[in-house]
Amino acid sequence: MTGRIDLLLNNAGGMWDRAQLTDEGLEAGFAANHLAHFLLTSRLMPLLERTAARAPAG
């Protein structure tokens, strides 16, 4: 576990040869390529904001 995050870069994705649904009924490509990035970022946002608040001005 880390106490700070200075940079978050969401860069991943996948493609499948046919449509697949998740257990929640979402298309798997949409869930992996879009919703997963949103979820990760929203979960890390408090730590990103705390890190930015402690950064020196400049």
Secondary structure, DSSP 8 states (H G I E B T S, - for coil): --S--S----------SS--B-TTS-BHHHIIIIIHHHHHHHHHHHHHHHHHHHS---
